[in-house]
Amino acid sequence: MNDAVALLAISQLVCLGAIFYLYTQVQQMKKLAPKRREPTTRVHRMPGPAEVGSHATARAARAAYAQPVSRSASQSSPARPDIASLVARADGAIDVSMLARRMHKSEDEIRLLLRRQGLAG
């Protein structure tokens, strides 16, 4: 029994020595490792909003970032006719896929529009 306890104590000392050796090796590697780059702080160093010299420049900048024209205004234009006129031009033959391509909508949306306007059964 005493021999077993002595062997256990020796093995634990060997393990502790190995752990200490590995710890010292890791610390040495950390000292020799290249320094990590620090994250840039460019965003924090940016100046505040710039003053615009002339009113024309300010108007041009506002126009560049203005909201785009809504789709409802462009749908009433002759470039995008409504669904009833497209069906009338097709002599009553309704081609859902052609209408979907023409109106830039999905086929399900076209079927729903046709049902709402009473053009399809």
C-alpha positions as CSV (number, residue, x, y, z in Angstrom):
1,M,0.0,0.0,0.0
2,N,2.8,2.4,0.8
3,D,4.4,1.7,-2.6
4,A,1.1,2.6,-4.3
5,V,0.9,5.9,-2.4
6,A,4.5,6.7,-3.2
7,L,4.0,6.0,-6.9
8,L,0.8,8.2,-6.9
9,A,2.7,11.1,-5.2
10,I,5.6,10.8,-7.7
11,S,3.2,10.8,-10.7
12,Q,1.4,13.8,-9.4
13,L,4.7,15.7,-9.0
14,V,5.6,14.7,-12.5
15,C,2.3,16.1,-13.8
16,L,2.7,19.3,-11.9
17,G,6.2,19.7,-13.2
18,A,4.9,19.2,-16.8
19,I,2.1,21.7,-16.3
20,F,4.6,24.3,-14.9
21,Y,6.9,23.6,-17.9
22,L,4.1,24.1,-20.4
23,Y,3.0,27.3,-18.6
24,T,6.5,28.8,-18.9
25,Q,6.7,27.8,-22.6
26,V,3.4,29.5,-23.3
27,Q,4.5,32.7,-21.5
28,Q,7.8,32.7,-23.5
29,M,5.8,32.4,-26.8
30,K,3.6,35.3,-25.8
31,K,6.6,37.5,-25.3
32,L,8.0,36.6,-28.7
33,A,4.7,36.9,-30.6
34,P,4.2,39.9,-32.8
35,K,2.0,42.7,-31.5
36,R,-1.6,42.6,-32.5
37,R,-2.8,45.6,-34.5
38,E,-5.1,47.8,-32.6
39,P,-8.5,48.4,-34.1
40,T,-8.7,51.6,-36.1
41,T,-10.5,54.5,-34.6
42,R,-11.0,56.4,-37.9
43,V,-14.7,56.7,-37.4
44,H,-14.2,58.5,-34.1
45,R,-11.6,60.9,-35.5
46,M,-13.8,62.0,-38.4
47,P,-14.7,65.7,-38.4
48,G,-18.2,66.9,-37.9
49,P,-20.6,67.8,-40.7
50,A,-19.0,70.0,-43.3
51,E,-20.4,73.4,-44.2
52,V,-21.4,73.8,-47.8
53,G,-20.2,77.0,-49.4
54,S,-23.0,77.8,-51.9
55,H,-26.7,77.2,-52.0
56,A,-26.5,75.6,-55.4
57,T,-24.1,72.9,-54.0
58,A,-26.4,72.3,-51.1
59,R,-29.5,72.0,-53.4
60,A,-27.6,69.5,-55.6
61,A,-26.6,67.4,-52.6
62,R,-30.2,67.4,-51.3
63,A,-31.5,66.4,-54.7
64,A,-29.0,63.5,-55.0
65,Y,-30.2,62.1,-51.7
66,A,-33.9,62.8,-52.2
67,Q,-36.5,60.1,-52.0
68,P,-37.1,58.3,-55.3
69,V,-40.4,58.7,-57.1
70,S,-43.1,56.4,-55.8
71,R,-44.3,53.5,-58.0
72,S,-48.0,54.7,-57.9
73,A,-47.1,57.8,-59.8
74,S,-45.1,55.8,-62.4
75,Q,-47.9,53.2,-62.9
76,S,-50.3,55.8,-64.2
77,S,-47.9,56.9,-66.9
78,P,-48.3,55.6,-70.4
79,A,-45.1,53.5,-70.1
80,R,-46.9,51.3,-67.6
81,P,-50.5,50.8,-68.7
82,D,-53.1,49.4,-66.3
83,I,-54.2,45.7,-66.5
84,A,-57.5,46.4,-68.1
85,S,-56.0,48.1,-71.2
86,L,-53.5,45.3,-71.5
87,V,-56.2,42.7,-71.5
88,A,-58.3,44.7,-74.0
89,R,-55.3,44.9,-76.4
90,A,-54.9,41.2,-76.2
91,D,-58.5,40.7,-77.5
92,G,-59.7,39.1,-74.3
93,A,-57.1,36.3,-74.3
94,I,-55.4,36.6,-70.9
95,D,-51.8,35.6,-70.8
96,V,-50.9,35.9,-67.1
97,S,-47.1,35.4,-67.6
98,M,-47.0,38.1,-70.3
99,L,-48.9,40.5,-68.1
100,A,-46.6,39.7,-65.2
101,R,-43.5,40.5,-67.3
102,R,-45.1,43.7,-68.8
103,M,-46.2,45.0,-65.4
104,H,-43.1,43.8,-63.5
105,K,-45.1,41.9,-61.0
106,S,-45.5,38.3,-60.0
107,E,-48.1,36.0,-61.6
108,D,-49.9,35.7,-58.3
109,E,-50.3,39.4,-58.1
110,I,-51.6,39.6,-61.7
111,R,-54.2,36.8,-61.0
112,L,-55.3,38.7,-57.9
113,L,-55.6,42.0,-59.9
114,L,-57.6,40.2,-62.6
115,R,-60.0,38.7,-60.0
116,R,-60.4,42.1,-58.3
117,Q,-61.3,43.8,-61.6
118,G,-63.6,41.0,-62.6
119,L,-61.6,40.2,-65.7
120,A,-60.9,36.6,-64.8
121,G,-63.1,33.9,-63.4
